[in-house]
């Protein structure tokens, strides 16, 4: 079995953005692999950000009922609750890595989920933060799997 991969909000959004072109195709390919392998993880924060963005901020918004169904489906990828300890850890990660608190919370949740990689377009591809390798699956090369 491959290593656990945490999915950042932007990758999930691209997979459901009808106007995202090649980025959509690559996001769908990457997420499909995670489904097939049973190694995808995310957090409630990711689902919240996903819902708001796809229903309100896309040029072609996703229907509310569809977005709700996606949230429900991806709920199986959540393996732990965000706790006070997660939030405190996020503050440390954000400070040490000099990233936003929200990105720190994504990484703290990925760490809590036991992820070895995080798929993200926002973080620096190839960088390791809190022991988690950042992989941009939208880049021209295929995502690295371990």
N, C-alpha and C positions, 0 to 999 in steps of 0.2 A: 504494500500500500504506500502511496505517496504521502508527502508531508502535508499538514493542514495549511490551507491558504485562506487568509482573511480578505474579504472584498470591500474596498472603500466605496463610498457612495457614488462617486463619479463613474466608476466602471459599471455599476448596476444601472445608473441613469442612461448611459450610452447604449446599453443593451436594449433599452425600451424607448429610445428616441428615434422616431421614424425619420428624422432629418439628419441623422448623424453619419450617414454614408459608411465609409470604410471603418470608422471608429465603432459604429454599431456592429458591423460584421465581426470585427476582432473581439469586441466585448462579448458578443453572443458565443463565439467559438471558445473563448477562455472560460466563461461561466458554464458552458455545456460540459466541458472537460471536468470541471469541479463537481458538477452533478453526477456525471458518470462514475467518477472515482469516489464520490461520497466524502470529499475533503474540503468542501466550501464552508466557510464560517463568516458570520457578520454579527452586528449588534443591533439593539433597538434603535440606537442613534442613527445608524445607517438607514434603517427602514423609515424612520421619521423624516430624515433629510430627503430620501428618495421620494416619498409620498408628496411632500410639499413641492419639490422641484418638478416632478413629472406632471403634476396636475395644475401647476400655476406658472411655471417659468419657461417651459419649452415652447418653441414656435408652434408646434403641433402638440398640444397637451394630450396626455393619456387620459382616457375617461376615468372618472372617479371609481366606478365599479371595477374597472380593470386594474387600476393601481391598488385598490383594496385587496383584490385577489392575489396580486403579486406579493404584497406585504404578507398576506396570510401564508402563501406558499413558501416564501423565504424564511418564515418564522422557524422552520425546522432547522435552519442553519445556526440558530442562536442556542448556545449550550450553557450559558451562564448569565446571571443578572448583573447589571451595572450596580455596583455597591459604592459606599463611601470610600472604601479602599481603592476601588477602581478610579474614582475621581481624584483621590490624593495621588495615586501613581501617575495619573495623567498630568498633574501639575509638575511632577518631577521630570517626566519625559519631555514635556513642553519646554521646561526651563533648560534642561541639559542639551536638547537637540535644537533649541532656539526656533521652535515652531509654535503655531497657535495652540491654545488650549484644546480646541476642537479636534485638531489633528492628533494632539497628545492623547485625547480620550479614545480616538480610533485605535491608536497604537496600544494603549493600555488594555483595551478590549481584545485586541488581537493577541496580545501577550497572555491575557487571561484565558483565551480560547486555545492556547497552545500552538498558535500559528508560527510557522517558520518563515512564511512569506506573506506579504500583503500586496495585493494588486491595487495600484493607485496611479493615477495620472498626475495628481497634485504633489506628491512627494518625489524626491530625486531617485530615479531609476538606478539601481545598483547600490544605493546607500543602505547601510544596516543601521537601524535605530532600535534600541532596546533588544538587540539580538534578533531582530526580524528584518529579513531582506526585502527591500522595496523592489517590486517588479512592475514595469509599465507594460501591460499586455497590448496596449494600443500602438506601441512603437513598431517600427518596421520588422524587427525580428520577432520570432515566436517566443512566448513566455517560457522561462526556464522552469522545469519541473525537477524535483528531487525524488 
